[in-house]
Amino acid sequence: MFVIVLVLFIVCIGMPLSYSWRVARLDVPTKGAWLIHVADSSVLVALIFLVGRWDIAGYYMRFILMVVFLGAVLWSLRRHFSRPWVVREQQGAIRQHWTTVTSLALFGGALCYVVYGLVPPPAAREVVFPLDDGSFMIGQGGGISVLNHHSSHREQRYSVDITRINSFGYRAAGLAPKELDRYFIFGTTVVSPCTGDVIGTQNELPDLIPPKTDADNPRGNHVIVDCGDVLVELAHLQHGSVQVAAGASVSAGDPLGKIGNSGNTTEPHLHVHAVDPKTGEGVPMSFNGRLPARNTLYVD
């Protein structure tokens, strides 16, 4: 787990810096060639900005890297501004820079696919954001697997995984700590997303030390609330923290339990999804009027 998180961190930080350096050092004879190279780098950096886990790499770091990249583009443009768009004696820009054009086409298609995955789904069910008092980020969320590893699951197609970030924009004190209390979301109060009835709970499963998981009890400690038209499940709660029992009535915002690390999870976070009880199909959710997707920030 540590290695995976470290690689992710390096990719999110290192690649935008590498492409910023590449653009800043670019020296080609025409503005046409310059535009092709800058477009290729821009598409790759945009992909990283959209797909990267910025609760791990640093929510505010993404904006710093964006400024660095834009600065590199402006620096490079200054060098190429007075150069011609094309030079007739040379081969066509596309033929001469075919590898860059191919990269631009491939990664441009990938970028379009990711943007498609971020398009809000129709008819989302409005619910209350289920966490109080803090800054929270969507770690898994969106309509495609590269943004949301739950998207291929029938019931969990529109599920979200939520983490909490500190004032510097990080989800934990360290890359992949084993101590649960070093994850800033651990112990945070979970509240009911709607007014309804509790129809299921679990409260006795242990909190696991990352990256150990419990595949036999994927939900871990959890609460399921019948909101009338949908059932909302809130999973991976802390051992002994669930405050409600099946049959209880709750109002939106009532405390249900606390964030733990129980069930099939590699680190503390809150998993939430809504299901149509008639069809068993996942239902998209909207939290306080905003649709969740990877890297969406909610501040309560």
N, C-alpha and C positions, 0 to 999 in steps of 0.2 A: 504493500500500500504506500509506504513512504517513497519508494522508487517511482511509482506512478504519479504521485502528487508532485514530486520533484521534477519529473520530466514535463508535466503540465505547466509548472511554474516557469521552467526554463523556456518552454515554447512561447508562453504568453508574453514574457518579458524579452527574451533573446531575439525572437524572430522580428518583431516590430523594430527593435534597435538595429538589427542586421540590415533590414530593408531600408531603414532611414539612412544608414551609412552608405548603402548601395546607391540610393538616389542622390545623396549629397555629393558623392564622388563621380557621378555620371558625367561623361564627356563624349558626346556624339556630334557628328557634323551638322545635323539638321534638327529643327523643332519637331518634324514628323517622327523621327526616330526617338527623340526625347519623350514625346507624348506616349508612344507605344510602351517604352520601358517604365515610365511613371504610372501608366494605367495598370500594367501588370503588377507592379509593387503595391499599388493602392488596393487592388482587388484582394491580394493575399493578406494585407494588413487588415482590411475590412472583415475578411473571414475570421481572422483571429479575434478581432474585437467583438464579433457577434457570437462566436462559438465558445470562446475561452471561458473558463470558470474564474470569473473575476472576484468572487468571494474568497478564492484561494490566492490568486495572484495580486489582489488588491484592487478594490473597486475604484479608488481614486487614481491608482497607477495607470489605469486604462486611459484616462483623460490626459495625464502627463505624457504618455507615449503618443497620443494623438497629436498633441502640440509639437512634440519633437519631430514626428513624421511630416507634419505640415510645414514646419520650419525648414526641414531638409528639402521639401519640394520647392519652396520659395527660393532657397539658396541656389538650388540647381537651375531653376527658371531664370534667375538673374544671369547665370553664365550662358544660357542658351537663348536668351530673349532676342538678341540681334542676329541670330543665325537664320538662314533660309528654311522654309518648310521642307523643300526637297532640293536635291542637286541632280540635275538632268543627266549628268555623265555617269552617275552611279545606278546600280540596280534599284528596282522598286523597294520601298521601305519594308513592305510585307515580306518580299522574297529575301531581302538581306537580313532581316531579323525574324526569320520564320520560327525559331525556337521560342522567342519571347511571345510572338503572336499566338503560337500554339498554347503556351502556358496561360496567356490571357484568356483564350477561348475556354479552356478547360476549367480554370478556377473562376472565370466569370459565370459559367454555368453552375458551378457549385455554389457561388454566392447567390444566384437567383433562387436556387433550391432552398438555401437557408432562409432567405427572405420570405419565401413561400411558407416555410415552417413557422415563421413568426406572425403570419397573418392571423388576426383574431378569428376564432371559430364563430359560426352563427349561433344566435339564441343562447348565449351564456346565461347560466343561473346566477343571479346576484346573491352573494352571501357576505357576511361580516368577516373581515380578516381575522384569522383564528389566534393571533398572538398579540400581546400587549406590551407597550412601553419599551421601544427599542427600534433599531434599524435592521430590517430583514430583507434578505435577497432570495430570489428564486434561483436555486441551483440546477434543478431539472424542471423544464417546462417548455412547452411548444408542441407543434404538431408532427415533428419528425424525430427519428431516433438519435440523430446527431445532437439534438438539443434536449431530448427527453427520452431516457432509456425505457420509460414506461409506455411509450406511444404505440407499441405493437400489441399491447395487452388490451383485450376487449373491454374489461371493466375500468382499467386504469389509463385509458388512452389520453385523457385530459388531466391526469394527476399532476401534482407539483410537489417538489421537495424544497423545503424552506430552511435556510440557515440564517444566522444572526451575525452582523458585522460590528466591529468596534469603531471608534472614532477615526481610526486610520484606514478602515475599509477591509479588514481581514476577519475571517470567520473563526480563527483560533490563534492561540499563542503558540506559534510553531507551525511547521508544514503539516505534520500528521502525528500530533502528540497522542500518547496512550492514556494520559490522565483525562478523564471525562470533563472535569471542571475547567480545563483549558480551552474547551470549545464554548464560545460565548453564548450559544443558545441553550446549553445544558442547564436544566432547572427552570427555564422560562415558563411562565404560566400559559397554558393553552385554554382558549375560551371557545364557547359554542359559536359556530358560524351562523346559527339560525335559531328561531324559536321552534321547538318541537319536542319529541320524545326520544329518550335514550332507549335503543333496542338491543344493544350489545356492548359488553365491556370485557376487558382482561386486565388484571392488575398484579399478577403474581410472578411474572417472568423476570429474570435478572437483567440488570444492565451489564452489557458485555464490554470488555476492553477491546478497543479498535486494534486490528481490523477483524476480530473474531465475529462471526455471524451465526444466526440461528435459522437455518433454512426450513426447519420443521415447523417453526412458528413465525411465518414471514411478517405478520402484522406487529408482533411483539405485544406489549401492553397497548391497549387502544380503546377508543370510544366510537361507537357508531350512532349517529343522530338521524332520526327520521324527520326530515324537514317538510314533509307533506308530499311534494312531487318528486323529491330525490332523497336518497340516503347518502349522508356524508360521513366518511371514515377518516379518523385522525389517528395516526399510527406511530409506533416507536416511542411510547411514553415511558416515563421513569417508574421503576418498580415501587409499588406502594403509593403512588401519587394520585391515582384516579379518585376523584371526589364524588362520582355519581354511580348509580347502579341502574341496571336495566329496569325500565318501567318509570323512571323519573322523568318529570317534565322540566325542560330548561328554556331559558330565554336567551336570545342572541346576546353574547358577551358574558354569559355566566361562566365561571371557571370550571374546567373539566378535569384537569390534571397538569402535569409538568413534563417538559421535554426530557427524555432519557436516551438510552441507546439499547433498546430491547428489540429482539426480532431479527429479521434479515436486513441488517443495516451495517455499514462499515464505520459509521461515525454518527454522533448525535445530530439529528435534524428532525423536522416534522414532515411527515408524508400526509398529504390530503388528497382525496379524490371523491367525486360524486358519481352516483350510479342511479339510473332510472330503474326503480324496483320492478316495473312491468316487463322491461326488455332485457335487463342486465347489462345494458350498454352504458359506457362512460358518458358523463355529461360535462360540458365545459363550464367552468366557474369564472365569475368575476368578483374580485375582492374590492369592496367599497368603490365600485364603478370603474375599476381598472383591471384589464385582463392580464393574467400572469404569464410571463415567458422568461426564458433564461436571462439572468442578470437584471430583471426588473427589481427595482428597489421600493420597498414599502417602509414608511416611517410612521410609527404609532407613538 
